[in-house]
Amino acid sequence: MPITDPPLELHPRFTHLIAARTDYVLVGDEDSVTLRGDAVADLIQLLDGSRNSYDLAAALSVSYPPKLVHFALLRLLDDEIIRPRHTAAHPELS
């Protein structure tokens, strides 16, 4: 079975994104998370569910090495701040 790389999005439990310089506060009905750092700040702005990890790394490659972007994505996935977007192209996520 081929490995897929689905598009990524912010977890839907977060209803508001508040920006303050390079800090972002994701606010939900039950919790909030503060994210820090230029790379994370730039990455959060691109997480609209239309790009996979390779697209995100390519979009930020002028400013950040792809390894840094992928590391940040792994951390965000592990912390359940972002998730794979469910699409018809990726039924394994349903």
Protein Blocks (a to p, Z undefined) as FASTA:
>chain_A
ZZddddddddfkbmbdcdehjaccdddfkbccddedjklmmmmmmmnopacfklmmmmmm
mmpcfklmmmmmmmmmmnomaccdddfklmmlZZ
